[in-house]
């Protein structure tokens, strides 16, 4: 399954209700699992992003649906990047001509 990094920032609503964020994380994990994906790791971070999650999903369409659902909750804004494993990196570089 493809891996993605979800970089998140609180919205005003999300930070006002930060005490509910653990429940929201659990709900987000459950929702993604129902969609065939998984949150492999979650971090509270400092710097330009408040949180970082490493997720595996079946495909881009599943990711898009999940991100739309997540955004519609109104608590965070996300930026997402595709992440390649070390094995994928080795195959990609090994295929260069």
N, C-alpha and C positions, 0 to 999 in steps of 0.2 A: 504494500500500500504506500502511496506517496506520503511524505512527511512535510508538514508545514509549520512555520513559526508564526504564532498569533501574537502580535505586539498590541497591547491594549492600554488605553487611557481612560480614566474615569470621566464620565460626564458630570455635570453639576448634580443631577439626580443621583447618580451612582455614588458619589462621594458623600452626599447628604445621608444616604442610606447605607453607609459602609458596614455597619454592624450586621446587615443582612447578607453581606457578600459571600460568606461561607456557604449559606444556604443556596445562593445563586450559583456558586461554583459547583456544588453537588448537583443541582438541577441541570446545569450545562453539561456536566459529565454524563448524566443519565440520558439526556437528549441525544448527544453525539453517539453514545453506545447504541441507542435505538436505531440510529441511522447507519450503523455498521462501522463506525469509527471509534477512536479512543484518544483521550487526552493522556499522553504518555508521561508528561511532566508539567508541573505548574510552578511558577515562581512569582513572588512579589518582588518588584525590582525598584531600583532608584534610577534617576536619569530621565530621559525624555518619555519613557513608557513606565506605567505603573505596574504592569503585569506582563508576563511572558508565558505562553503555553506552547508545548510541543505536541502536535496532534498528528495522528495517522487517519486518513480517510480513504474511502474506496476510489474516489475520482473527484475531479474539479466540480462537477455538478453537485455532489454531496456537500463539498466544502462551501460552495456558494449558498446552498439552501441553509446550511447551518449558520453561516455568517449573517444571512438575512434575518433568520430567527433571533440570533444573538443580538444584533443591532436593534431589532424591533422592541426589545425589552427596555431600551432607553438608558441603560446603566454604563455602558462602555462604548468607545469607538475603537475599531481595530484597523491594523495594517497587517497584511499577511504576505509572507514570502515562502517560496518553495525551498525546502532544505533537502540536500542530497546526502545520503549516508557515505561513509568512507568507501564501501564497496562500489556504490554508484559512481563516486568520484573517480575511482581507479578505472572502472570500465569506460567512463567518458574520456578520460585522459588517454587511456590505452587505445582508444579508437581514433585518435588524431592522426592525420596523415601528413 
